[in-house]
Amino acid sequence: MKNPKYTQLKQLFSKYEQGQIDDHEKKLVDDWFQNYEDGPDAEILNDPDTEKRIYQELNLRLTQGISNSRVRELWTSTVWFKAACSIGVLFTIAGIFYRKQGLHVTIKQSYQTIITANAQVKKIKLDDSTEVWLNAATTVRIPLIKQDKKRIVYLDKGEAFFKVKHDTARPFSVVSGNLVTRDIGTSFNIRAYDLTKQYQVSVASGRVDVGIRDQHGNFHLIRSAMERGDVLNYNTATGKPESNKKQAELISTWRTPGSFDLETMTLAQIGDELARHFNVSVKVNHPQFDPTAYTFHLANQNLHQVLQRLTLTTGMSYSLDNNHLIINAPDKRMK
């Protein structure tokens, strides 16, 4: 015998969908949804027969021509969304509705966002066993709804090293703004602290392609088949790419505690790097006085040791008060 509680709820829900419900009955239905939304998963999901009935009724409602506005109400009702998910019919129903009704059902993507602070390096492992190291002040987003034929991670800002799990059938892509780095299974480093100026890709193993998507979504290659030791510096302001080589062993040395690279950086850029790495505020006075680009590999050195080395090499002076660093650039304009 059918449970009278479900019969009554079904009748109320049907009237609710059709707009044939008074304010008192509408409150009953809204309260019923709210109870399940605030509490544990609905008990009806523990009954296989009821699960089957929910599936049949959802199909029936969709194929009999629920209006577009009613579809939105149906999918925003928490208990029905839970029911559909629990029996694996969410995408099936979307497909049925698209085919039968000629309407587009869009399932909004959601993300897991991971952010590292200054002076923090973090390692994460993706569902496919790909390993990702995040440098300081980095933001990545990982889609929660997976796609069958591709793997995507969004590097919105910062620097990350990817050790990609090989999967020929599912290429791996890192998206930063309009720039895309993709491969099948390899390891590479991406630096994108300021996407308005520069995007850098360094390959530690395997091969990668780097390209850009235009306003129409079309993909255009910038560099293809980059191999071990290849480095691409792409000026996002001018669209100009530059290629060079680097020892693979020196790529992403920042993953080792106490180590980081200052590679072809001006004093202004070095100031930004010190701020992220040591979590201090940095001001560089008169950076235009010294346009020189410096390169350092710094390992197991604290801030005072780094500043002493920079002073000897660049001729700069500095003052450090608690967490506030002021760098005075040397005047090299006349030299």
BALODREN-229069 format. One line per field, with one value per residue: x, y, z of N, C-alpha, C in turn; residue in one letter. Coordinates in pm, whole numbers. Layout:
% residues N
n_east <- X, ...
n_north <- Y, ...
n_up <- Z, ...
ca_east <- X, ...
ca_north <- Y, ...
ca_up <- Z, ...
c_east <- X, ...
c_north <- Y, ...
c_up <- Z, ...
roba <- A, ...
This chain:
% residues 335
n_east <- 85, 56, 238, 57, 161, 350, 181, 17, 210, 299, 74, 51, 291, 257, 46, 176, 377, 217, 115, -125, -203, -277, -183, -149, -109, 119, 303, 321, 450, 690, 794, 834, 1036, 1235, 1281, 1408, 1627, 1766, 1818, 1932, 2011, 1732, 1494, 1365, 1544, 1661, 1515, 1487, 1267, 1130, 1323, 1327, 1070, 1090, 1273, 1118, 904, 1032, 1130, 883, 765, 938, 925, 663, 640, 723, 734, 985, 1039, 943, 1122, 1351, 1261, 1226, 1489, 1616, 1505, 1597, 1564, 1480, 1695, 1893, 1785, 1796, 2073, 2156, 2072, 2196, 2094, 2104, 2249, 2139, 1869, 1899, 1991, 1769, 1578, 1688, 1679, 1404, 1257, 1387, 1526, 1797, 1981, 2181, 2440, 2583, 2926, 3131, 3392, 3685, 3875, 4208, 4433, 4747, 4940, 5165, 5505, 5442, 5446, 5280, 5174, 4962, 4744, 4583, 4271, 4336, 4584, 4782, 5039, 5072, 5256, 5233, 5349, 5431, 5165, 4972, 4699, 4478, 4223, 4012, 3807, 3496, 3309, 3383, 3529, 3495, 3689, 3904, 4138, 4149, 4300, 4286, 4506, 4501, 4657, 4999, 5249, 5322, 5410, 5375, 5335, 5242, 5011, 5037, 4815, 4696, 4447, 4322, 4404, 4597, 4540, 4646, 4500, 4538, 4398, 4364, 4553, 4685, 4835, 4924, 4936, 5012, 5133, 5367, 5617, 5618, 5675, 5489, 5478, 5297, 5246, 5175, 4955, 4903, 5139, 5345, 5390, 5519, 5660, 5823, 5985, 6031, 6031, 5929, 5687, 5527, 5257, 5195, 4951, 4711, 4382, 4152, 3909, 3693, 3712, 3883, 4177, 4518, 4841, 5133, 5385, 5497, 5541, 5736, 6031, 6231, 6399, 6336, 6231, 5970, 5902, 5639, 5525, 5250, 5144, 5246, 5229, 5451, 5664, 5942, 6212, 6420, 6684, 6716, 6870, 6724, 6722, 6720, 6476, 6193, 6313, 6224, 6055, 6199, 6250, 6348, 6473, 6493, 6460, 6597, 6556, 6678, 6575, 6466, 6540, 6296, 6128, 6259, 6206, 5929, 5940, 6083, 5899, 5687, 5817, 5932, 5735, 5711, 5663, 5755, 5931, 6063, 6281, 6317, 6338, 6387, 6641, 6813, 6812, 6904, 6894, 6898, 7033, 6998, 7059, 6928, 6978, 6875, 6898, 6845, 6643, 6815, 7066, 7018, 6971, 7221, 7379, 7258, 7317, 7600, 7624, 7461, 7495, 7304, 7133, 6975, 6706, 6573, 6302, 6143, 5891, 5911, 6059, 6286, 6426, 6693, 6764, 7068, 7223, 7257, 7245, 7428, 7637
n_north <- -119, 222, 472, 709, 954, 1020, 1024, 1244, 1447, 1431, 1514, 1777, 1879, 1856, 2036, 2262, 2290, 2345, 2587, 2601, 2650, 2747, 3007, 2895, 2619, 2639, 2727, 2497, 2318, 2458, 2463, 2192, 2133, 2293, 2168, 1930, 2042, 2163, 1955, 1607, 1386, 1300, 1059, 910, 835, 607, 396, 163, 116, 356, 526, 440, 517, 794, 848, 767, 946, 1193, 1172, 1154, 1400, 1573, 1487, 1538, 1797, 2019, 2360, 2610, 2783, 2627, 2417, 2536, 2584, 2323, 2216, 2375, 2299, 2160, 1898, 1742, 1770, 1639, 1384, 1318, 1324, 1119, 884, 884, 1019, 1275, 1385, 1226, 1304, 1570, 1529, 1396, 1599, 1792, 1662, 1590, 1824, 2023, 2221, 2394, 2270, 2387, 2297, 2442, 2501, 2433, 2504, 2392, 2599, 2685, 2859, 2996, 3153, 3434, 3335, 3068, 2736, 2485, 2148, 1957, 1684, 1569, 1419, 1240, 1154, 1332, 1551, 1861, 2148, 2443, 2767, 3054, 3293, 3210, 3114, 2860, 2691, 2409, 2219, 2087, 1933, 1680, 1626, 1396, 1356, 1524, 1694, 1963, 2239, 2550, 2807, 3086, 3287, 3335, 3084, 2756, 2411, 2129, 1786, 1567, 1304, 1039, 1003, 914, 929, 1139, 1448, 1693, 2015, 2344, 2641, 2983, 3276, 3375, 3204, 2881, 2588, 2269, 1908, 1553, 1376, 1475, 1697, 2028, 2381, 2669, 3015, 3287, 3542, 3801, 3840, 4037, 4112, 3904, 3558, 3253, 2946, 2651, 2355, 2051, 1781, 1554, 1671, 1977, 2186, 2529, 2774, 3024, 3143, 3305, 3578, 3448, 3194, 3030, 2829, 2913, 2823, 2905, 2806, 2485, 2142, 2177, 2087, 1906, 2130, 2351, 2688, 2919, 3254, 3463, 3765, 3916, 4162, 4260, 4042, 3904, 3628, 3472, 3248, 3029, 2834, 2619, 2463, 2161, 2073, 2301, 2406, 2514, 2524, 2644, 2475, 2340, 2375, 2693, 2775, 2964, 3120, 3408, 3521, 3684, 3941, 4271, 4521, 4609, 4394, 4199, 4295, 4243, 3965, 3906, 3998, 3814, 3572, 3597, 3710, 3993, 4350, 4544, 4815, 4972, 5220, 5457, 5275, 5304, 5397, 5186, 4973, 4719, 4364, 4102, 3781, 3524, 3232, 3120, 2949, 2802, 3039, 3310, 3613, 3829, 3737, 3714, 3982, 4095, 3973, 4072, 4342, 4347, 4262, 4425, 4685, 4824, 4982, 4932, 4931, 4769, 4729, 4568, 4405, 4554, 4647, 4853, 4926, 5083, 5182, 5167, 5439, 5397, 5522, 5684, 5526
n_up <- 0, -81, 80, 261, 328, 128, -92, -39, -33, -295, -436, -344, -437, -712, -759, -677, -873, -1093, -1037, -908, -633, -302, -67, 189, 136, -22, 165, 322, 146, 96, 355, 390, 203, 320, 563, 486, 365, 571, 737, 776, 495, 286, 403, 214, 27, 102, 24, -221, -397, -384, -486, -750, -824, -799, -1003, -1228, -1210, -1235, -1497, -1629, -1572, -1705, -1977, -2036, -2081, -1913, -1832, -1916, -1700, -1493, -1496, -1391, -1130, -1043, -1045, -857, -626, -334, -227, -443, -612, -462, -464, -738, -781, -609, -730, -965, -1199, -1290, -1517, -1714, -1715, -1792, -2053, -2168, -2149, -2316, -2565, -2595, -2549, -2680, -2552, -2389, -2128, -1885, -1680, -1414, -1367, -1087, -848, -671, -484, -424, -228, -166, 91, 142, 175, 185, 69, -101, -147, -352, -444, -726, -837, -1041, -976, -1048, -945, -779, -708, -526, -535, -324, -262, -455, -665, -745, -931, -924, -1122, -1010, -1136, -1337, -1664, -1930, -2137, -2100, -1884, -1664, -1506, -1341, -1327, -1175, -1070, -987, -921, -1024, -1013, -1211, -1204, -1414, -1437, -1661, -1931, -2214, -2336, -2213, -2227, -2043, -1919, -1836, -1750, -1778, -1762, -2092, -2181, -2250, -2140, -2238, -2219, -2221, -2036, -1823, -1680, -1565, -1518, -1436, -1444, -1342, -1219, -1281, -1508, -1688, -1788, -1814, -1898, -1812, -1909, -1817, -1903, -1746, -1799, -2063, -2310, -2403, -2520, -2587, -2599, -2706, -2650, -2861, -2875, -2977, -2891, -3026, -3060, -3066, -3145, -2963, -2894, -2984, -2886, -2680, -2508, -2261, -2052, -2208, -2216, -2217, -2248, -2246, -2350, -2246, -2290, -2531, -2694, -2769, -2798, -2632, -2641, -2450, -2293, -2007, -1728, -1645, -1386, -1238, -1262, -1098, -839, -617, -485, -295, 48, 167, -64, -367, -690, -843, -1136, -1410, -1321, -1241, -987, -887, -949, -801, -548, -530, -533, -297, -111, -139, -80, 175, 323, 381, 379, 102, -34, -314, -375, -632, -866, -1136, -1156, -1178, -1425, -1462, -1516, -1295, -1194, -964, -774, -489, -196, 105, 262, 482, 514, 582, 495, 221, 152, 210, 14, -217, -187, -213, -476, -641, -554, -418, -138, 182, 424, 707, 899, 1141, 977, 750, 459, 293, -13, -168, -481, -669, -847, -1171, -1408, -1544, -1604
ca_east <- 0, 140, 243, -28, 242, 407, 71, -23, 318, 301, -37, 86, 401, 201, -27, 279, 439, 121, 70, -262, -183, -300, -69, -131, -48, 254, 388, 344, 552, 818, 845, 879, 1168, 1329, 1316, 1509, 1746, 1839, 1846, 2008, 1957, 1594, 1483, 1312, 1654, 1705, 1419, 1510, 1144, 1100, 1421, 1280, 953, 1137, 1329, 1010, 825, 1112, 1125, 748, 745, 1017, 881, 527, 641, 734, 780, 1123, 1045, 922, 1246, 1439, 1211, 1250, 1629, 1661, 1448, 1711, 1541, 1476, 1832, 1961, 1734, 1851, 2215, 2177, 2046, 2276, 2013, 2109, 2286, 2043, 1751, 1936, 1995, 1631, 1509, 1744, 1631, 1259, 1195, 1459, 1578, 1932, 1995, 2320, 2478, 2687, 3047, 3177, 3535, 3758, 3978, 4318, 4513, 4859, 4976, 5307, 5596, 5383, 5450, 5185, 5163, 4832, 4734, 4454, 4203, 4400, 4719, 4873, 5088, 5087, 5317, 5193, 5440, 5364, 5071, 4922, 4558, 4436, 4086, 3997, 3664, 3437, 3241, 3490, 3497, 3542, 3801, 4013, 4162, 4177, 4323, 4297, 4606, 4456, 4765, 5107, 5345, 5292, 5480, 5282, 5387, 5115, 4992, 5021, 4686, 4687, 4308, 4272, 4509, 4594, 4558, 4647, 4446, 4563, 4338, 4344, 4667, 4663, 4948, 4862, 5020, 4951, 5193, 5500, 5631, 5651, 5653, 5425, 5487, 5198, 5210, 5109, 4916, 4899, 5275, 5426, 5352, 5640, 5648, 5952, 5957, 6128, 6034, 5821, 5660, 5404, 5220, 5143, 4874, 4622, 4247, 4106, 3779, 3593, 3738, 3972, 4307, 4630, 4966, 5246, 5498, 5454, 5640, 5846, 6093, 6307, 6490, 6285, 6162, 5899, 5856, 5542, 5484, 5106, 5109, 5283, 5209, 5581, 5723, 6087, 6248, 6558, 6705, 6750, 6894, 6599, 6735, 6700, 6336, 6112, 6392, 6148, 5986, 6286, 6241, 6460, 6536, 6415, 6541, 6575, 6609, 6664, 6479, 6508, 6524, 6152, 6077, 6319, 6129, 5804, 5973, 6116, 5774, 5612, 5893, 5960, 5616, 5741, 5625, 5877, 5924, 6187, 6292, 6383, 6378, 6431, 6784, 6890, 6731, 6974, 6824, 6991, 6998, 7055, 6999, 6945, 6939, 6895, 6942, 6738, 6627, 6934, 7172, 6982, 6992, 7365, 7428, 7208, 7392, 7732, 7616, 7393, 7532, 7189, 7132, 6842, 6676, 6474, 6243, 6042, 5857, 5906, 6188, 6302, 6544, 6732, 6835, 7186, 7203, 7345, 7204, 7539, 7746
ca_north <- 0, 341, 554, 827, 1076, 1051, 1056, 1382, 1535, 1430, 1597, 1915, 1919, 1870, 2164, 2367, 2307, 2398, 2718, 2589, 2626, 2868, 3047, 2801, 2497, 2673, 2730, 2358, 2261, 2527, 2416, 2053, 2141, 2353, 2067, 1840, 2119, 2192, 1834, 1505, 1343, 1253, 917, 841, 788, 477, 296, 143, 132, 498, 583, 409, 598, 932, 850, 761, 1069, 1302, 1153, 1184, 1544, 1638, 1452, 1585, 1938, 2120, 2486, 2646, 2837, 2519, 2340, 2603, 2559, 2184, 2188, 2447, 2236, 2085, 1755, 1673, 1766, 1532, 1256, 1290, 1291, 993, 768, 898, 1051, 1419, 1412, 1156, 1388, 1686, 1484, 1371, 1726, 1857, 1594, 1587, 1954, 2119, 2329, 2373, 2265, 2414, 2266, 2539, 2444, 2485, 2480, 2396, 2702, 2671, 2981, 2995, 3284, 3466, 3247, 2934, 2646, 2377, 2041, 1890, 1572, 1568, 1289, 1151, 1131, 1441, 1625, 2004, 2228, 2583, 2862, 3155, 3387, 3143, 3075, 2764, 2640, 2274, 2193, 1978, 1846, 1633, 1601, 1262, 1347, 1618, 1735, 2106, 2313, 2692, 2881, 3225, 3377, 3277, 2992, 2618, 2303, 2019, 1655, 1518, 1159, 1010, 950, 952, 956, 1259, 1551, 1778, 2156, 2449, 2762, 3109, 3376, 3321, 3119, 2740, 2495, 2136, 1792, 1424, 1333, 1533, 1787, 2162, 2490, 2787, 3135, 3382, 3633, 3918, 3798, 4152, 4137, 3791, 3420, 3175, 2800, 2581, 2212, 1968, 1651, 1536, 1776, 2054, 2290, 2650, 2852, 3129, 3141, 3439, 3616, 3355, 3063, 2951, 2807, 2943, 2781, 2995, 2715, 2345, 2038, 2220, 1970, 1923, 2244, 2464, 2792, 3017, 3378, 3525, 3899, 3922, 4298, 4279, 3918, 3860, 3516, 3455, 3112, 3005, 2704, 2621, 2331, 2107, 2058, 2432, 2445, 2504, 2501, 2701, 2367, 2301, 2477, 2785, 2801, 3025, 3179, 3542, 3500, 3801, 4030, 4403, 4539, 4617, 4256, 4130, 4338, 4165, 3826, 3901, 4016, 3688, 3461, 3618, 3769, 4127, 4457, 4592, 4934, 4997, 5361, 5492, 5155, 5345, 5427, 5064, 4885, 4592, 4239, 4019, 3641, 3461, 3110, 3135, 2825, 2797, 3168, 3390, 3743, 3911, 3687, 3750, 4126, 4120, 3932, 4168, 4467, 4330, 4240, 4533, 4818, 4886, 4989, 4897, 4938, 4668, 4757, 4463, 4341, 4657, 4655, 4959, 4906, 5203, 5140, 5248, 5519, 5347, 5584, 5748, 5432
ca_up <- 0, -92, 200, 240, 341, -1, -182, -11, -77, -441, -482, -316, -526, -846, -762, -663, -1005, -1190, -994, -858, -492, -224, 15, 299, 83, -66, 285, 362, 58, 122, 485, 373, 142, 413, 663, 429, 333, 694, 812, 705, 366, 298, 429, 98, -56, 152, -24, -366, -472, -392, -578, -884, -850, -820, -1138, -1325, -1204, -1292, -1643, -1676, -1565, -1809, -2112, -2060, -2122, -1808, -1891, -1884, -1565, -1399, -1488, -1297, -995, -1008, -1016, -739, -507, -282, -206, -572, -662, -389, -511, -872, -768, -538, -815, -1087, -1318, -1318, -1656, -1799, -1727, -1874, -2192, -2211, -2165, -2436, -2686, -2606, -2544, -2763, -2469, -2340, -1983, -1852, -1543, -1382, -1311, -959, -835, -546, -496, -328, -226, -73, 144, 132, 250, 195, -45, -71, -245, -355, -537, -792, -842, -1138, -922, -1083, -829, -805, -602, -538, -473, -241, -325, -576, -663, -848, -922, -976, -1148, -934, -1232, -1425, -1803, -1967, -2232, -2073, -1747, -1665, -1382, -1367, -1249, -1191, -1035, -910, -981, -987, -1082, -1236, -1241, -1467, -1455, -1804, -1975, -2355, -2373, -2146, -2215, -1923, -1955, -1734, -1810, -1707, -1850, -2227, -2214, -2218, -2153, -2236, -2248, -2187, -1911, -1818, -1566, -1612, -1424, -1494, -1361, -1394, -1111, -1339, -1643, -1779, -1838, -1858, -1871, -1836, -1899, -1821, -1911, -1676, -1867, -2159, -2408, -2383, -2615, -2525, -2695, -2655, -2708, -2897, -2822, -3029, -2835, -3111, -3000, -3154, -3085, -2949, -2907, -2982, -2855, -2593, -2447, -2138, -2050, -2285, -2140, -2298, -2185, -2336, -2309, -2274, -2333, -2671, -2771, -2819, -2725, -2634, -2597, -2409, -2231, -1865, -1673, -1592, -1241, -1174, -1278, -975, -718, -505, -410, -183, 154, 179, -194, -474, -796, -896, -1271, -1498, -1257, -1197, -843, -858, -951, -687, -432, -528, -499, -154, -35, -139, -24, 318, 385, 430, 287, 36, -118, -387, -411, -759, -942, -1270, -1152, -1211, -1510, -1481, -1480, -1219, -1177, -846, -719, -345, -126, 250, 312, 539, 449, 602, 407, 84, 135, 206, -118, -315, -168, -270, -621, -714, -505, -353, 7, 230, 566, 743, 1029, 1161, 850, 646, 391, 194, -98, -242, -601, -704, -968, -1277, -1534, -1611, -1618
c_east <- 88, 128, 161, 50, 298, 300, 29, 84, 323, 191, -7, 193, 350, 127, 71, 343, 347, 69, -71, -259, -206, -181, -43, -62, 95, 350, 419, 456, 688, 879, 899, 1018, 1272, 1373, 1423, 1637, 1831, 1881, 1928, 1943, 1819, 1589, 1434, 1423, 1707, 1617, 1436, 1383, 1107, 1196, 1375, 1161, 992, 1192, 1219, 930, 902, 1112, 990, 723, 818, 961, 739, 521, 638, 790, 920, 1135, 1028, 1046, 1341, 1394, 1242, 1395, 1682, 1596, 1548, 1683, 1538, 1615, 1910, 1915, 1794, 1998, 2235, 2153, 2107, 2199, 2021, 2139, 2192, 1920, 1781, 1937, 1856, 1560, 1557, 1686, 1480, 1200, 1265, 1514, 1716, 1932, 2143, 2345, 2599, 2805, 3078, 3320, 3576, 3872, 4081, 4408, 4626, 4892, 5122, 5387, 5540, 5399, 5368, 5184, 5025, 4837, 4593, 4396, 4270, 4544, 4824, 4910, 5113, 5148, 5278, 5294, 5360, 5273, 5016, 4775, 4531, 4291, 4079, 3849, 3614, 3360, 3344, 3439, 3566, 3673, 3912, 4019, 4207, 4199, 4342, 4399, 4574, 4567, 4873, 5198, 5316, 5375, 5387, 5358, 5266, 5117, 4962, 4884, 4663, 4546, 4255, 4385, 4486, 4622, 4560, 4606, 4476, 4514, 4309, 4455, 4645, 4793, 4893, 4962, 4944, 5004, 5337, 5512, 5678, 5614, 5590, 5434, 5395, 5152, 5139, 5077, 4904, 5035, 5343, 5369, 5473, 5613, 5787, 5925, 6068, 6139, 5916, 5809, 5530, 5383, 5166, 5071, 4785, 4487, 4204, 3966, 3667, 3613, 3828, 4113, 4418, 4759, 5067, 5375, 5446, 5572, 5761, 5899, 6171, 6407, 6443, 6208, 6097, 5860, 5766, 5498, 5337, 5063, 5136, 5253, 5338, 5635, 5875, 6119, 6393, 6566, 6744, 6776, 6767, 6603, 6709, 6557, 6261, 6195, 6321, 6072, 6068, 6280, 6368, 6527, 6440, 6510, 6500, 6638, 6574, 6555, 6543, 6490, 6377, 6091, 6133, 6245, 5999, 5831, 6006, 5992, 5696, 5686, 5911, 5844, 5649, 5686, 5754, 5847, 6060, 6187, 6371, 6428, 6429, 6580, 6869, 6803, 6794, 6887, 6926, 6939, 7074, 6986, 7031, 6892, 6974, 6953, 6824, 6737, 6753, 7049, 7145, 7009, 7140, 7423, 7382, 7285, 7529, 7728, 7562, 7440, 7417, 7217, 6990, 6830, 6563, 6428, 6125, 6013, 5846, 6047, 6185, 6434, 6569, 6817, 6957, 7161, 7305, 7314, 7321, 7655, 7735
c_north <- 124, 424, 682, 957, 1116, 1087, 1201, 1481, 1544, 1521, 1745, 1965, 1940, 2002, 2282, 2396, 2376, 2536, 2718, 2560, 2756, 2893, 2951, 2673, 2523, 2676, 2588, 2296, 2324, 2481, 2275, 2050, 2192, 2253, 1973, 1914, 2142, 2067, 1735, 1468, 1279, 1102, 840, 783, 653, 363, 278, 162, 279, 568, 561, 497, 744, 946, 853, 891, 1188, 1294, 1196, 1333, 1617, 1613, 1499, 1736, 2037, 2247, 2519, 2700, 2728, 2431, 2404, 2581, 2417, 2161, 2266, 2395, 2135, 1936, 1679, 1667, 1654, 1396, 1219, 1251, 1153, 873, 785, 935, 1198, 1447, 1341, 1242, 1510, 1649, 1460, 1503, 1800, 1795, 1607, 1727, 2057, 2236, 2292, 2376, 2280, 2384, 2352, 2471, 2510, 2438, 2467, 2496, 2686, 2792, 2964, 3138, 3314, 3372, 3106, 2859, 2524, 2275, 1977, 1776, 1568, 1427, 1189, 1117, 1231, 1517, 1770, 2071, 2374, 2670, 2964, 3244, 3334, 3103, 2978, 2725, 2503, 2247, 2073, 1882, 1806, 1612, 1472, 1263, 1449, 1652, 1880, 2156, 2459, 2753, 3029, 3325, 3299, 3185, 2852, 2522, 2184, 1893, 1572, 1366, 1131, 948, 998, 994, 1085, 1361, 1640, 1921, 2243, 2578, 2881, 3223, 3315, 3224, 2977, 2663, 2355, 2027, 1666, 1375, 1378, 1616, 1922, 2264, 2607, 2901, 3240, 3475, 3757, 3888, 3915, 4179, 4013, 3657, 3334, 3026, 2739, 2432, 2133, 1830, 1643, 1651, 1847, 2149, 2409, 2730, 2952, 3117, 3285, 3463, 3525, 3213, 2975, 2946, 2831, 2906, 2896, 2918, 2572, 2254, 2092, 2100, 2008, 2038, 2364, 2560, 2889, 3135, 3450, 3658, 3918, 4061, 4317, 4157, 3861, 3744, 3516, 3318, 3108, 2868, 2722, 2479, 2280, 2097, 2189, 2483, 2415, 2466, 2556, 2594, 2319, 2409, 2562, 2821, 2874, 3094, 3324, 3541, 3615, 3896, 4164, 4413, 4548, 4478, 4175, 4168, 4262, 4021, 3812, 3914, 3886, 3580, 3474, 3683, 3902, 4229, 4518, 4716, 4954, 5143, 5378, 5368, 5189, 5378, 5306, 4968, 4747, 4474, 4145, 3875, 3585, 3328, 3111, 3011, 2837, 2927, 3245, 3529, 3829, 3867, 3723, 3899, 4162, 4084, 4029, 4300, 4458, 4323, 4361, 4672, 4890, 4903, 4960, 4927, 4840, 4695, 4664, 4395, 4440, 4677, 4768, 4936, 5035, 5161, 5228, 5322, 5475, 5411, 5642, 5653, 5357
c_up <- 0, 34, 178, 252, 205, -103, -165, -59, -229, -496, -461, -413, -668, -860, -755, -798, -1104, -1152, -940, -709, -416, -132, 129, 252, 37, 53, 332, 279, 84, 253, 473, 310, 241, 519, 612, 399, 456, 768, 733, 574, 386, 316, 307, 13, -10, 102, -175, -448, -489, -487, -723, -920, -876, -962, -1243, -1328, -1261, -1445, -1698, -1678, -1677, -1948, -2140, -2081, -2010, -1870, -1844, -1743, -1462, -1387, -1387, -1154, -951, -966, -897, -613, -454, -274, -338, -633, -593, -440, -646, -864, -709, -625, -955, -1211, -1355, -1464, -1753, -1822, -1812, -2022, -2247, -2240, -2290, -2561, -2704, -2620, -2633, -2685, -2421, -2189, -1951, -1705, -1509, -1317, -1177, -938, -689, -565, -385, -341, -125, -31, 111, 222, 267, 62, -11, -184, -235, -456, -594, -797, -935, -1099, -972, -957, -867, -683, -628, -465, -392, -325, -457, -557, -777, -822, -990, -998, -1069, -1024, -1337, -1567, -1849, -2044, -2209, -1925, -1748, -1522, -1421, -1271, -1269, -1161, -963, -989, -932, -1073, -1091, -1276, -1282, -1482, -1602, -1832, -2118, -2394, -2313, -2129, -2093, -1965, -1831, -1802, -1720, -1794, -1985, -2269, -2166, -2241, -2141, -2273, -2213, -2053, -1906, -1692, -1616, -1505, -1497, -1394, -1421, -1283, -1162, -1485, -1739, -1841, -1893, -1812, -1907, -1815, -1912, -1812, -1843, -1738, -1963, -2257, -2374, -2499, -2537, -2632, -2626, -2725, -2739, -2843, -2871, -2976, -2918, -3051, -3103, -3083, -3077, -2964, -2899, -2947, -2779, -2516, -2322, -2148, -2129, -2194, -2238, -2209, -2283, -2278, -2346, -2318, -2482, -2758, -2824, -2735, -2737, -2576, -2554, -2344, -2085, -1820, -1606, -1440, -1167, -1190, -1148, -853, -595, -426, -291, -77, 162, 49, -286, -571, -820, -1034, -1362, -1445, -1223, -1046, -803, -854, -835, -559, -419, -482, -350, -68, -26, -61, 128, 393, 455, 331, 231, -48, -182, -430, -541, -839, -1082, -1273, -1195, -1292, -1530, -1440, -1417, -1211, -1056, -822, -571, -274, 22, 305, 369, 474, 464, 510, 262, 59, 129, 69, -225, -307, -234, -422, -696, -674, -439, -204, 54, 379, 594, 885, 1050, 1028, 736, 588, 288, 119, -175, -362, -625, -834, -1073, -1412, -1613, -1638, -1748
roba <- M, K, N, P, K, Y, T, Q, L, K, Q, L, F, S, K, Y, E, Q, G, Q, I, D, D, H, E, K, K, L, V, D, D, W, F, Q, N, Y, E, D, G, P, D, A, E, I, L, N, D, P, D, T, E, K, R, I, Y, Q, E, L, N, L, R, L, T, Q, G, I, S, N, S, R, V, R, E, L, W, T, S, T, V, W, F, K, A, A, C, S, I, G, V, L, F, T, I, A, G, I, F, Y, R, K, Q, G, L, H, V, T, I, K, Q, S, Y, Q, T, I, I, T, A, N, A, Q, V, K, K, I, K, L, D, D, S, T, E, V, W, L, N, A, A, T, T, V, R, I, P, L, I, K, Q, D, K, K, R, I, V, Y, L, D, K, G, E, A, F, F, K, V, K, H, D, T, A, R, P, F, S, V, V, S, G, N, L, V, T, R, D, I, G, T, S, F, N, I, R, A, Y, D, L, T, K, Q, Y, Q, V, S, V, A, S, G, R, V, D, V, G, I, R, D, Q, H, G, N, F, H, L, I, R, S, A, M, E, R, G, D, V, L, N, Y, N, T, A, T, G, K, P, E, S, N, K, K, Q, A, E, L, I, S, T, W, R, T, P, G, S, F, D, L, E, T, M, T, L, A, Q, I, G, D, E, L, A, R, H, F, N, V, S, V, K, V, N, H, P, Q, F, D, P, T, A, Y, T, F, H, L, A, N, Q, N, L, H, Q, V, L, Q, R, L, T, L, T, T, G, M, S, Y, S, L, D, N, N, H, L, I, I, N, A, P, D, K, R, M, K
